[in-house]
Amino acid sequence: MQRLKIVLTAFCILLLAAAPAIAAGDDHQSWSNTIFRIINIALFIGVIAFFWGKKIVGFFKGRSQGIAAEISSLEERKKAAEQSLADVERRIANLEQERQTIIADYTAQGEALKAAIIQEAEKAAVQITTQAKATAQNEIKAAVEAIRAEMADKVVEATEKLIAKKLSASEHTKLVDKYLTKVVLN
């Protein structure tokens, strides 16, 4: 049925194409010659349709499907491009706001970093002050100990001088013997 429609359509096209030549009224050709030519072309088209009809139809169907797929792909790409364009336009519109947001974020980060640095510096100052106080206390203790040792040495020296003035040699010997016995006994 499909082939018949194709053949009839081709025949009608041939008749329409031959109509101007027939209407020209050329007397050299007869009607039988024109009909023979039409039949010849119809047979030629029929043979082509019979042997290559499926391939031709398949070619045109494949071509139409390819074109439809390409149009679909192009429409999808167009939608994606329109969406990308809308995104870019939205970003351009929000560019100032994004810039302000970024500046605010970096300012906040800078302030937080500044506060952290100041806090660290304050901790370090407290530690340094504490260490300086401890060092000063240790130095004071060492100085007091040195003064005590010096005072003890001076007291011993003064006492030796005083005892040397007041004690005679025999009293000195008695005193040494007395303390040696105490040390030995204990």
PyRosetta script that sets phi, psi and omega in degrees:
from pyrosetta import init, pose_from_sequence

init()
pose = pose_from_sequence("MQRLKIVLTAFCILLLAAAPAIAAGDDHQSWSNTIFRIINIALFIGVIAFFWGKKIVGFFKGRSQGIAAEISSLEERKKAAEQSLADVERRIANLEQERQTIIADYTAQGEALKAAIIQEAEKAAVQITTQAKATAQNEIKAAVEAIRAEMADKVVEATEKLIAKKLSASEHTKLVDKYLTKVVLN")
pose.set_psi(1, -41.7)
pose.set_omega(1, 179.8)
pose.set_phi(2, -64.0)
pose.set_psi(2, -42.6)
pose.set_omega(2, -180.0)
pose.set_phi(3, -64.7)
pose.set_psi(3, -37.9)
pose.set_omega(3, 179.9)
pose.set_phi(4, -63.0)
pose.set_psi(4, -41.2)
pose.set_omega(4, 178.2)
pose.set_phi(5, -62.8)
pose.set_psi(5, -39.6)
pose.set_omega(5, -179.2)
pose.set_phi(6, -67.1)
pose.set_psi(6, -43.6)
pose.set_omega(6, -179.4)
pose.set_phi(7, -64.9)
pose.set_psi(7, -44.5)
pose.set_omega(7, 179.8)
pose.set_phi(8, -64.5)
pose.set_psi(8, -39.0)
pose.set_omega(8, 178.4)
pose.set_phi(9, -64.3)
pose.set_psi(9, -43.5)
pose.set_omega(9, 178.9)
pose.set_phi(10, -63.6)
pose.set_psi(10, -40.9)
pose.set_omega(10, 179.9)
pose.set_phi(11, -63.5)
pose.set_psi(11, -42.2)
pose.set_omega(11, 178.5)
pose.set_phi(12, -64.1)
pose.set_psi(12, -38.8)
pose.set_omega(12, 178.5)
pose.set_phi(13, -64.9)
pose.set_psi(13, -39.3)
pose.set_omega(13, 178.1)
pose.set_phi(14, -64.9)
pose.set_psi(14, -41.5)
pose.set_omega(14, 178.9)
pose.set_phi(15, -64.1)
pose.set_psi(15, -40.7)
pose.set_omega(15, 178.6)
pose.set_phi(16, -67.1)
pose.set_psi(16, -36.4)
pose.set_omega(16, 179.1)
pose.set_phi(17, -71.0)
pose.set_psi(17, -32.4)
pose.set_omega(17, -178.6)
pose.set_phi(18, -84.1)
pose.set_psi(18, -16.2)
pose.set_omega(18, -176.7)
pose.set_phi(19, -58.1)
pose.set_psi(19, -42.6)
pose.set_omega(19, 179.2)
pose.set_phi(20, -64.6)
pose.set_psi(20, -35.2)
pose.set_omega(20, 179.5)
pose.set_phi(21, -68.8)
pose.set_psi(21, -37.7)
pose.set_omega(21, 179.6)
pose.set_phi(22, -70.3)
pose.set_psi(22, -40.0)
pose.set_omega(22, -177.0)
pose.set_phi(23, -71.1)
pose.set_psi(23, -19.0)
pose.set_omega(23, -179.5)
pose.set_phi(24, -65.1)
pose.set_psi(24, -19.7)
pose.set_omega(24, 175.7)
pose.set_phi(25, 74.1)
pose.set_psi(25, 33.6)
pose.set_omega(25, 178.6)
pose.set_phi(26, -70.2)
pose.set_psi(26, 118.9)
pose.set_omega(26, -175.6)
pose.set_phi(27, -78.9)
pose.set_psi(27, -15.9)
pose.set_omega(27, -177.3)
pose.set_phi(28, -69.4)
pose.set_psi(28, -26.5)
pose.set_omega(28, -178.7)
pose.set_phi(29, -101.1)
pose.set_psi(29, 146.5)
pose.set_omega(29, 176.9)
pose.set_phi(30, -103.0)
pose.set_psi(30, 167.2)
pose.set_omega(30, 179.5)
pose.set_phi(31, -65.4)
pose.set_psi(31, -32.2)
pose.set_omega(31, -179.1)
pose.set_phi(32, -68.5)
pose.set_psi(32, -36.0)
pose.set_omega(32, 177.9)
pose.set_phi(33, -66.7)
pose.set_psi(33, -40.3)
pose.set_omega(33, 179.7)
pose.set_phi(34, -67.1)
pose.set_psi(34, -43.1)
pose.set_omega(34, 179.7)
pose.set_phi(35, -65.5)
pose.set_psi(35, -39.9)
pose.set_omega(35, 177.5)
pose.set_phi(36, -59.5)
pose.set_psi(36, -43.1)
pose.set_omega(36, 179.5)
pose.set_phi(37, -65.0)
pose.set_psi(37, -40.3)
pose.set_omega(37, 178.6)
pose.set_phi(38, -63.7)
pose.set_psi(38, -44.9)
pose.set_omega(38, 178.8)
pose.set_phi(39, -63.6)
pose.set_psi(39, -40.7)
pose.set_omega(39, 179.0)
pose.set_phi(40, -60.1)
pose.set_psi(40, -47.2)
pose.set_omega(40, 179.7)
pose.set_phi(41, -66.5)
pose.set_psi(41, -40.9)
pose.set_omega(41, 179.1)
pose.set_phi(42, -61.7)
pose.set_psi(42, -42.4)
pose.set_omega(42, 177.6)
pose.set_phi(43, -65.4)
pose.set_psi(43, -41.0)
pose.set_omega(43, 178.6)
pose.set_phi(44, -60.4)
pose.set_psi(44, -45.5)
pose.set_omega(44, 178.8)
pose.set_phi(45, -67.1)
pose.set_psi(45, -37.9)
pose.set_omega(45, 178.0)
pose.set_phi(46, -62.5)
pose.set_psi(46, -42.5)
pose.set_omega(46, 178.9)
pose.set_phi(47, -64.4)
pose.set_psi(47, -43.9)
pose.set_omega(47, 178.3)
pose.set_phi(48, -62.3)
pose.set_psi(48, -42.5)
pose.set_omega(48, -179.8)
pose.set_phi(49, -65.9)
pose.set_psi(49, -37.8)
pose.set_omega(49, -178.2)
pose.set_phi(50, -66.7)
pose.set_psi(50, -46.9)
pose.set_omega(50, -175.9)
pose.set_phi(51, -83.1)
pose.set_psi(51, -38.9)
pose.set_omega(51, -174.2)
pose.set_phi(52, -118.4)
pose.set_psi(52, 11.7)
pose.set_omega(52, -177.0)
pose.set_phi(53, -60.1)
pose.set_psi(53, -46.4)
pose.set_omega(53, -178.8)
pose.set_phi(54, -65.2)
pose.set_psi(54, -38.9)
pose.set_omega(54, 179.2)
pose.set_phi(55, -66.8)
pose.set_psi(55, -40.1)
pose.set_omega(55, 179.8)
pose.set_phi(56, -66.0)
pose.set_psi(56, -46.3)
pose.set_omega(56, 178.7)
pose.set_phi(57, -62.8)
pose.set_psi(57, -43.4)
pose.set_omega(57, 178.0)
pose.set_phi(58, -61.5)
pose.set_psi(58, -39.4)
pose.set_omega(58, 178.4)
pose.set_phi(59, -61.0)
pose.set_psi(59, -48.6)
pose.set_omega(59, -177.5)
pose.set_phi(60, -69.8)
pose.set_psi(60, -35.0)
pose.set_omega(60, 175.9)
pose.set_phi(61, -65.2)
pose.set_psi(61, -45.6)
pose.set_omega(61, 178.2)
pose.set_phi(62, -61.3)
pose.set_psi(62, -40.9)
pose.set_omega(62, 179.7)
pose.set_phi(63, -64.8)
pose.set_psi(63, -42.9)
pose.set_omega(63, -179.4)
pose.set_phi(64, -67.4)
pose.set_psi(64, -37.9)
pose.set_omega(64, 176.4)
pose.set_phi(65, -66.8)
pose.set_psi(65, -39.6)
pose.set_omega(65, 177.0)
pose.set_phi(66, -62.2)
pose.set_psi(66, -42.9)
pose.set_omega(66, 178.4)
pose.set_phi(67, -64.7)
pose.set_psi(67, -42.0)
pose.set_omega(67, 179.1)
pose.set_phi(68, -63.3)
pose.set_psi(68, -41.7)
pose.set_omega(68, 178.4)
pose.set_phi(69, -65.1)
pose.set_psi(69, -39.6)
pose.set_omega(69, 178.9)
pose.set_phi(70, -65.9)
pose.set_psi(70, -40.9)
pose.set_omega(70, 177.6)
pose.set_phi(71, -63.7)
pose.set_psi(71, -43.1)
pose.set_omega(71, 177.8)
pose.set_phi(72, -61.2)
pose.set_psi(72, -44.6)
pose.set_omega(72, 178.3)
pose.set_phi(73, -62.5)
pose.set_psi(73, -42.4)
pose.set_omega(73, 179.1)
pose.set_phi(74, -64.9)
pose.set_psi(74, -38.0)
pose.set_omega(74, 177.3)
pose.set_phi(75, -64.4)
pose.set_psi(75, -41.5)
pose.set_omega(75, 177.4)
pose.set_phi(76, -63.3)
pose.set_psi(76, -43.0)
pose.set_omega(76, 178.6)
pose.set_phi(77, -65.0)
pose.set_psi(77, -36.8)
pose.set_omega(77, 178.1)
pose.set_phi(78, -64.5)
pose.set_psi(78, -43.4)
pose.set_omega(78, 178.2)
pose.set_phi(79, -62.3)
pose.set_psi(79, -43.1)
pose.set_omega(79, 178.9)
pose.set_phi(80, -63.5)
pose.set_psi(80, -41.2)
pose.set_omega(80, 178.8)
pose.set_phi(81, -66.0)
pose.set_psi(81, -40.3)
pose.set_omega(81, 177.9)
pose.set_phi(82, -63.7)
pose.set_psi(82, -40.6)
pose.set_omega(82, 178.5)
pose.set_phi(83, -66.1)
pose.set_psi(83, -42.0)
pose.set_omega(83, 177.1)
pose.set_phi(84, -62.4)
pose.set_psi(84, -41.8)
pose.set_omega(84, 177.8)
pose.set_phi(85, -61.9)
pose.set_psi(85, -42.9)
pose.set_omega(85, 178.5)
pose.set_phi(86, -62.9)
pose.set_psi(86, -41.1)
pose.set_omega(86, 177.6)
pose.set_phi(87, -62.0)
pose.set_psi(87, -45.1)
pose.set_omega(87, -179.7)
pose.set_phi(88, -63.7)
pose.set_psi(88, -44.0)
pose.set_omega(88, 178.5)
pose.set_phi(89, -62.4)
pose.set_psi(89, -39.3)
pose.set_omega(89, 178.0)
pose.set_phi(90, -64.5)
pose.set_psi(90, -42.1)
pose.set_omega(90, 178.5)
pose.set_phi(91, -64.5)
pose.set_psi(91, -41.3)
pose.set_omega(91, 178.7)
pose.set_phi(92, -62.8)
pose.set_psi(92, -41.6)
pose.set_omega(92, 179.4)
pose.set_phi(93, -64.7)
pose.set_psi(93, -35.7)
pose.set_omega(93, -177.9)
pose.set_phi(94, -94.9)
pose.set_psi(94, 10.2)
pose.set_omega(94, -175.6)
pose.set_phi(95, -61.8)
pose.set_psi(95, -44.3)
pose.set_omega(95, 179.9)
pose.set_phi(96, -64.4)
pose.set_psi(96, -42.2)
pose.set_omega(96, 178.7)
pose.set_phi(97, -64.4)
pose.set_psi(97, -42.1)
pose.set_omega(97, 177.9)
pose.set_phi(98, -63.7)
pose.set_psi(98, -39.4)
pose.set_omega(98, 178.6)
pose.set_phi(99, -62.5)
pose.set_psi(99, -44.5)
pose.set_omega(99, 179.1)
pose.set_phi(100, -63.9)
pose.set_psi(100, -39.7)
pose.set_omega(100, 178.8)
pose.set_phi(101, -64.0)
pose.set_psi(101, -44.1)
pose.set_omega(101, 179.8)
pose.set_phi(102, -64.0)
pose.set_psi(102, -44.0)
pose.set_omega(102, 179.2)
pose.set_phi(103, -62.1)
pose.set_psi(103, -43.4)
pose.set_omega(103, 179.3)
pose.set_phi(104, -63.1)
pose.set_psi(104, -41.6)
pose.set_omega(104, 178.9)
pose.set_phi(105, -61.9)
pose.set_psi(105, -47.6)
pose.set_omega(105, -179.2)
pose.set_phi(106, -67.7)
pose.set_psi(106, -34.3)
pose.set_omega(106, 176.6)
pose.set_phi(107, -65.0)
pose.set_psi(107, -43.6)
pose.set_omega(107, 178.6)
pose.set_phi(108, -63.3)
pose.set_psi(108, -41.6)
pose.set_omega(108, 178.0)
pose.set_phi(109, -63.8)
pose.set_psi(109, -40.6)
pose.set_omega(109, 178.8)
pose.set_phi(110, -64.1)
pose.set_psi(110, -42.2)
pose.set_omega(110, 178.5)
pose.set_phi(111, -65.0)
pose.set_psi(111, -40.5)
pose.set_omega(111, 178.1)
pose.set_phi(112, -64.1)
pose.set_psi(112, -41.5)
pose.set_omega(112, 178.3)
pose.set_phi(113, -65.1)
pose.set_psi(113, -41.4)
pose.set_omega(113, 178.2)
pose.set_phi(114, -61.2)
pose.set_psi(114, -46.2)
pose.set_omega(114, 179.0)
pose.set_phi(115, -61.8)
pose.set_psi(115, -40.3)
pose.set_omega(115, 179.3)
pose.set_phi(116, -65.1)
pose.set_psi(116, -40.7)
pose.set_omega(116, 179.6)
pose.set_phi(117, -65.5)
pose.set_psi(117, -43.4)
pose.set_omega(117, 179.1)
pose.set_phi(118, -63.4)
pose.set_psi(118, -41.3)
pose.set_omega(118, 179.3)
pose.set_phi(119, -63.6)
pose.set_psi(119, -42.8)
pose.set_omega(119, 177.1)
pose.set_phi(120, -62.5)
pose.set_psi(120, -41.7)
pose.set_omega(120, -180.0)
pose.set_phi(121, -64.4)
pose.set_psi(121, -40.2)
pose.set_omega(121, 178.0)
pose.set_phi(122, -64.6)
pose.set_psi(122, -41.5)
pose.set_omega(122, 176.8)
pose.set_phi(123, -61.5)
pose.set_psi(123, -44.0)
pose.set_omega(123, 180.0)
pose.set_phi(124, -63.7)
pose.set_psi(124, -38.9)
pose.set_omega(124, 178.8)
pose.set_phi(125, -64.5)
pose.set_psi(125, -41.4)
pose.set_omega(125, 177.7)
pose.set_phi(126, -62.7)
pose.set_psi(126, -43.4)
pose.set_omega(126, 179.2)
pose.set_phi(127, -63.6)
pose.set_psi(127, -43.4)
pose.set_omega(127, -180.0)
pose.set_phi(128, -63.6)
pose.set_psi(128, -42.3)
pose.set_omega(128, 178.6)
pose.set_phi(129, -62.8)
pose.set_psi(129, -43.5)
pose.set_omega(129, 179.7)
pose.set_phi(130, -63.1)
pose.set_psi(130, -44.4)
pose.set_omega(130, 178.8)
pose.set_phi(131, -64.7)
pose.set_psi(131, -38.8)
pose.set_omega(131, 179.5)
pose.set_phi(132, -64.8)
pose.set_psi(132, -40.8)
pose.set_omega(132, 177.9)
pose.set_phi(133, -64.1)
pose.set_psi(133, -43.1)
pose.set_omega(133, 179.9)
pose.set_phi(134, -64.5)
pose.set_psi(134, -41.3)
pose.set_omega(134, 178.4)
pose.set_phi(135, -63.8)
pose.set_psi(135, -42.2)
pose.set_omega(135, 178.9)
pose.set_phi(136, -63.3)
pose.set_psi(136, -42.1)
pose.set_omega(136, 178.4)
pose.set_phi(137, -61.6)
pose.set_psi(137, -42.9)
pose.set_omega(137, 179.3)
pose.set_phi(138, -64.3)
pose.set_psi(138, -40.3)
pose.set_omega(138, 179.5)
pose.set_phi(139, -67.2)
pose.set_psi(139, -38.7)
pose.set_omega(139, 177.2)
pose.set_phi(140, -62.4)
pose.set_psi(140, -44.2)
pose.set_omega(140, 179.3)
pose.set_phi(141, -62.0)
pose.set_psi(141, -44.2)
pose.set_omega(141, -179.9)
pose.set_phi(142, -63.3)
pose.set_psi(142, -39.4)
pose.set_omega(142, 179.7)
pose.set_phi(143, -66.7)
pose.set_psi(143, -41.7)
pose.set_omega(143, 178.8)
pose.set_phi(144, -62.5)
pose.set_psi(144, -43.1)
pose.set_omega(144, 178.9)
pose.set_phi(145, -62.9)
pose.set_psi(145, -40.9)
pose.set_omega(145, 179.2)
pose.set_phi(146, -64.9)
pose.set_psi(146, -41.5)
pose.set_omega(146, 178.6)
pose.set_phi(147, -65.0)
pose.set_psi(147, -41.1)
pose.set_omega(147, 179.2)
pose.set_phi(148, -62.9)
pose.set_psi(148, -43.6)
pose.set_omega(148, -179.6)
pose.set_phi(149, -63.6)
pose.set_psi(149, -41.3)
pose.set_omega(149, 179.5)
pose.set_phi(150, -65.6)
pose.set_psi(150, -41.6)
pose.set_omega(150, 178.5)
pose.set_phi(151, -64.1)
pose.set_psi(151, -40.2)
pose.set_omega(151, 179.5)
pose.set_phi(152, -63.6)
pose.set_psi(152, -42.2)
pose.set_omega(152, 178.4)
pose.set_phi(153, -61.8)
pose.set_psi(153, -41.6)
pose.set_omega(153, -179.3)
pose.set_phi(154, -69.0)
pose.set_psi(154, -38.8)
pose.set_omega(154, 177.3)
pose.set_phi(155, -63.6)
pose.set_psi(155, -42.7)
pose.set_omega(155, 179.6)
pose.set_phi(156, -64.0)
pose.set_psi(156, -43.6)
pose.set_omega(156, -178.8)
pose.set_phi(157, -63.8)
pose.set_psi(157, -44.7)
pose.set_omega(157, 179.5)
pose.set_phi(158, -65.6)
pose.set_psi(158, -38.7)
pose.set_omega(158, 179.8)
pose.set_phi(159, -66.8)
pose.set_psi(159, -40.4)
pose.set_omega(159, 178.6)
pose.set_phi(160, -61.4)
pose.set_psi(160, -42.8)
pose.set_omega(160, 179.4)
pose.set_phi(161, -64.1)
pose.set_psi(161, -43.4)
pose.set_omega(161, -179.3)
pose.set_phi(162, -65.0)
pose.set_psi(162, -43.2)
pose.set_omega(162, 179.8)
pose.set_phi(163, -67.9)
pose.set_psi(163, -39.1)
pose.set_omega(163, 179.9)
pose.set_phi(164, -63.4)
pose.set_psi(164, -33.6)
pose.set_omega(164, 178.7)
pose.set_phi(165, -73.5)
pose.set_psi(165, -39.4)
pose.set_omega(165, -173.3)
pose.set_phi(166, -88.6)
pose.set_psi(166, -28.4)
pose.set_omega(166, -176.0)
pose.set_phi(167, -94.9)
pose.set_psi(167, 143.7)
pose.set_omega(167, 173.8)
pose.set_phi(168, -94.0)
pose.set_psi(168, 175.9)
pose.set_omega(168, -175.9)
pose.set_phi(169, -66.2)
pose.set_psi(169, -37.5)
pose.set_omega(169, -179.3)
pose.set_phi(170, -71.3)
pose.set_psi(170, -39.2)
pose.set_omega(170, 177.7)
pose.set_phi(171, -65.9)
pose.set_psi(171, -37.7)
pose.set_omega(171, 178.7)
pose.set_phi(172, -61.7)
pose.set_psi(172, -44.4)
pose.set_omega(172, -179.1)
pose.set_phi(173, -65.6)
pose.set_psi(173, -41.1)
pose.set_omega(173, 179.0)
pose.set_phi(174, -62.5)
pose.set_psi(174, -44.5)
pose.set_omega(174, -177.9)
pose.set_phi(175, -63.4)
pose.set_psi(175, -42.9)
pose.set_omega(175, 180.0)
pose.set_phi(176, -65.0)
pose.set_psi(176, -43.0)
pose.set_omega(176, -179.8)
pose.set_phi(177, -63.0)
pose.set_psi(177, -41.5)
pose.set_omega(177, -178.7)
pose.set_phi(178, -61.5)
pose.set_psi(178, -47.0)
pose.set_omega(178, -178.2)
pose.set_phi(179, -72.2)
pose.set_psi(179, -29.5)
pose.set_omega(179, 177.0)
pose.set_phi(180, -68.1)
pose.set_psi(180, -38.1)
pose.set_omega(180, 178.2)
pose.set_phi(181, -67.3)
pose.set_psi(181, -38.6)
pose.set_omega(181, 178.1)
pose.set_phi(182, -64.5)
pose.set_psi(182, -41.5)
pose.set_omega(182, -178.0)
pose.set_phi(183, -69.6)
pose.set_psi(183, -40.2)
pose.set_omega(183, -178.0)
pose.set_phi(184, -69.0)
pose.set_psi(184, -38.1)
pose.set_omega(184, -178.1)
pose.set_phi(185, -73.7)
pose.set_psi(185, -30.5)
pose.set_omega(185, -178.5)
pose.set_phi(186, -86.9)
pose.dump_pdb("model.pdb")
